[in-house]
Amino acid sequence: MSESTVLVVDDETAIRDMLRMALEIADFRCIEADNIQDAYTQVVDERPDIVLLDWMLPGGSGLEMLRRLKRGDTTRDLPVIMLTAKTAEDNVIQGLDVGADDYITKPFAPRELIARVRALLRRSGAGPGNERMQVSQLVVDGESRRVLVADQPVEMGPTEFKLLHFFISHPERAYTRGQLLDQVWGANVYVEERTIDVHIRRLRKALQAPGGDYSNLIQTVRGTGYRFSSRGVA
């Protein structure tokens, strides 16, 4: 049995049963909750490696739980995939903006969900290089997985860190969204290209630090994608 534990949070018994069967066949340990209160208890007691979180839940929305997880010191880096029947782009973007790492709309194929779970676990567990890189007062430390601006820590999620690490390691080159998906998320990962734009926006926001605003290092290249450029930075 895999050491990876998946918490499924969904109030529909049939969905939980289907996911538990698919996950256990794929050698994951599956734990379940059908409401937000039980889900929090499972997170604290079981320390899952990833959460599959339904949007609509008794006692509040999955989005509320996601916000709480991303505010917690011990849970902000916990990977979360939103399960939702909401297909409108605004709803998808809202979930990603709050901190979801991926989303999948119902109905979905169990094999696709398993592929996304595996991809997200690889992405969360595979660390970047250990080198320490610096642009002016912006420091990216691969060994400690910390970002500093003027010696002050900058809070950002694991995906934003990997994006920044990749960018600062490959400066002055324009990358398409597809290339960034391959380099940061990994090849053959089921993530839509528009997800890149959400994580870029979150990365830029994180780089607007009290010690200095470095958000302009991440440049939009019209018709192509994005580029990291430190030209003109003292």
N, C-alpha and C positions, 0 to 999 in steps of 0.2 A: 504494500500500500504506500502511496506517495505521502511524504511528510506535509504536503501542502493541504491546508484546511480552507474550505470554501464555506462562507456563511451565506445562506440563501434567505433573503428577507422578502416574503410575499404572502399575502393573506389568502391566496387561492391554493387549496390543498392539492388540486390536480397539477398545478404548475410546480409546486414544491416536490411532489412525488416524481414528476417527469425529470426535473433537474437533478434530484438526488440519484435516480437510477443512472442517468447519463454521466454524472460526475463520478459515481462509484465504479462504473464500468471503465472510466478513463483513469482509475486509480487515484482519485482525490478522496479525501475525507470530507464528508458533507455534514454540516450542522444547519439547523433551521430556526427561523422565528417567523411568526405571523403578524407581529405588531412591533412598533418602535421600542416600547419598553423592554420587551424580551430581547430584541435585537441588541440594544445597548448592553444588557446583561451578558449576552453571548460574546460581544466584543471584548468586554472586560475579563470575563472568566476564561474564555477559550483562545483569545488572541489569534483570530483567523488571519490567514495570509492574504485573503481577498474577499470582498463582499459583493454579492449580486443583490442589488437593491431595487425593489419595485417603487415606482413613482407614487402610486396611490396606496395608502396604508391606513388601517384603523388608528385613530388617535393622532393623526397628523400625516403629512406627506413625507415621502422618502427624501424630498429635497430638504426638508427641515432636519432630518437625521444627517444628511450629507453635510449640511452647514455645521452641525455640531461636531461631527467627526473632524472636519477640516480646521476647526478652532482648537481642538484638543492637542496638547503637546505630544501625547503618545499615540495619537490616531491620525494626525494630519497626513502622514505618508502612507496610510493604509489604502491600497488600490481599491477602487470602486467602479463597478460597471452598473449603470442604470438600466433597469428593465422597464420599458414603457410602451404603452399603447398610443402615446402622444407622438405624432409624427411631424407636427408643424415645426418648421425650422426654428422659430423663436423658442419653443419649448426645449428643443435639443440644445441650442446654444445656451439657454438658461442653465441647464444641468451641467454643461461643460464649464460655464463661467463659475459656478459655485465650487467646482473642484472635481467633478466626475472625470475619470480617466478614459472612459469609453461609454457607449450606450448601445443598446440593441432593442429594436422595436418588436413587439408582439404582433402576430405569431412569429416565432423564429425556429430555425432548425437546430436541434441539440448539438449537432456536429459543428455548426458555426460558432455557437456559444462556447463550446469546449476549446475551439481554436483561439477564440478571443481571450479566454481565461489563461490559456498557456502563454499566449503572446504577451499579455500584460504582466504575468508573473516573471517571464524572462526579462522584460523591459525593466521591471522594478528591482529585480535581483542582480542584473548584470551591471556592475559598476563601471564607470569610465576609468580612464588611466589615472595614475597616482600623481601625475605632475602638477606643479603649482604654477599657474599662469596669471599674468598681471597686465592690466592696461591702466596706466595712471594709478588711481587709488582703488580700482576695482580688482579684486583678487578672487580667482576661482581655484580652490584647492581640491583636487581629485581624490586625494587620500582621505581627508576628513569629510569630503562631500559638503564643504561649506563655501559660502560666498560672502565676501567682506567688501564693504565700501568704507573707506577711511577708518579701517580697523573695527568697524561695527558690523555685526552679522546681519545678513539680509535673508529674510524668510522667503522661501519659494518651494514649490512642490518638486517631487523627484523628476517629473517629465520636464519641467522648466529648467531644472538643473542640468539635465542631460542635453537639452537643446543649447543652453548657454555654453556648456563644456564643448560641445561639437563646434559651435560657431567660433569660439575663441581659439580652438585648435585649427580651424580652417578659415582664416580671415581673408577678406578682400575677394571672395569668390561668391558668385550668385548661385543659389540652389533653388531648384523647383520644389514645390510642395511634395511631389512624388519622391524626389531624391532625399528630402528631409525625412519622410516616412521610412524609407529604406535604411537610412543611416542611424536614425534615432530610435524608431520603433522596431525596425527589423524588417527584412523582406518577407513578403507573403503574409503581412499582418492585416487583419480586417479593420482598418480605420479609414474613415473618409477623409479626403484631402482638406475639407473645410475645418476639420478638427485642428489642423496646423494653425490656422488663423486665430483660433481661440487661445491656444497655448502661447503663441507669439504675443498676443495682447496681454496675457497674464504675466509673461516674462518681462515685457516692457514696463508694466505697472510695478513689478517687484524691483526693477532697476531704478525706479524713481525714489531713491533712498535719501534719507535725511543728510547723509554725508556727501551726497553728490548724485546728480541725475545722469545715468548712463543709458537711458532708454533709447537715445538716438544712435547707439552703436548698432542696433538691430534695424537695418534699413530695408524698406520695401522696394523691390526692383520691379517696376511696372512691366507686366507681360511675362514675367519669369517667376519670381518668388521672393526670396529674402537673401540678405547678405549681411555679414558682420564686418564693419569697417571702423578702425580706430584712427583713420586719417584726420588730422586736425585736432586730436585730443592731446593735450599737453601731458 
